[in-house]
Structures are given as C-alpha cells and as structure tokens.
C-alpha cells in the first residue's frame, strides 16, 4: 500500500523517491522489499543516482569553461539543485530503513 499523506509515524514506512504534484512526500507500507512498488522505487532511485552523476559531470564542465555564459551556469545550477533534492530524499529514505543498532 502506498500513500501520499503525511504519516502519523514513520514506523515501517518507506519514503518513496517521488512526490505528489503539489510536492508532498509519498510513503510505502509493505513487509516485502521485493514487491512491484518496492522494485519500482529501487529502479527510480538508481536512475536518479545515475542522473546525478551525469549532471555533476556537466556542471563541472560548465564551471571549468571560462567562456560559459550566465544561461549555461544557471541551467547547470538548476539541474544540480534538482539532483541534490533527489539524492537527499534517497539518503533520508535509506537512512530510515537502517535497523536500529546497526552501524
């Protein structure tokens, strides 16, 4: 079961790597890490991580180019901010799924 409502407690809920159209977080409640929705979330996280690597390479290219104009720098920064938001959501989601007592 997935929900896009703020949970009353995080418990065993997984923060999903997408939000509602108005930006609210979505959560998954399941005891099966291999369910279709869990696999979809894993695949999307992998795609977001890959995108972040590609955007980082592009940003570094733009920053290394002394002739890069304001539009290129603003575009690179916008994409970097989008990827950072995705990566922070992944980190929070994965951090919440680490069992207590593990390093």
N, C-alpha and C positions, 0 to 999 in steps of 0.2 A: 504494500500500500504506500502510495506517495501522497504528500500533502504540501501545499504551498502556503500553509498557515504557520504562524509562529508557534512552535510547540511550547507547552507549559513546562516541560522538562526535556533536556536533550536525551537522557536515558540511552536507549539503543537506537536512536535515530541517526541516520547518515545525512549530513549536509550534502545536497546534490550540486553538481558543477553548473547549474543553470538557475535562473531566477524567473519569476513571473514577469509579464510585460511591464508591470509597474515597479519592478526591482525587488520584490520581496523574495526571501530565500525559500527554497523547496527542500523538503526532507523525505527520506525513505525509511519506512519501518519494515524491516524484514529480518528473519533469522537465517536467511540464505544468501551468502555473499556471492553466489553463482546464479542468482535469479536473472531474468532478462533485463530488468531495470537496473540491477547492480552492474551487469556487464555493460549496458549502455553508458552508465555513469563512468565506469572504468575506461571505456573507449574514448569518451569525450574528454576525460582528464588527460589521457595520453595525447590526444590531438591538441589540447590546449598547451601542454608542456612542449610539444614539438613546435607549435606556432610561436611560443615564447622564445625558443632557441633561434628560430628564423628571424623574428623581429629584432632580437638582440643583435644578431649579426648585421642586419640592415641599419640599425641605429648606430652601431659602431662605424659602419661605412660612412654614414652621413656626417657623424661627428669628426671623422678623420679627413673629410673633404673641406678644405678651407673655402671653397667656392660654393658650398651648399647654401642655398638661399633660405629665407625665413620660412617659406612654404614647406620646403623639404624637412627642415628642423621641426616645425610644428606638427607635420604629419608623423614623423618618426616618434616624437614625444607623445602624441595622441595614441598611437598604436602601442607604445611601450606602457603607457598608463593602463590601457585596456588589458594587456597581457599581465601586468602586475596584479590587477584586481582578480583575474582568473587564477593566477598562481597562489595568491593569498587565500582564496576560497578553497583551493585544493589543500593547502597546508593546514588550514583550520579543520577541514573535513577529515583529513588523515590523522591529525593530532587527536581529534575527538574519538577516533576509533582505536587508539592505542590503549590496551588494557592497563588499568592502574597497577602500579607495582613493577612494570617493565621499564627498563632504562630508555 
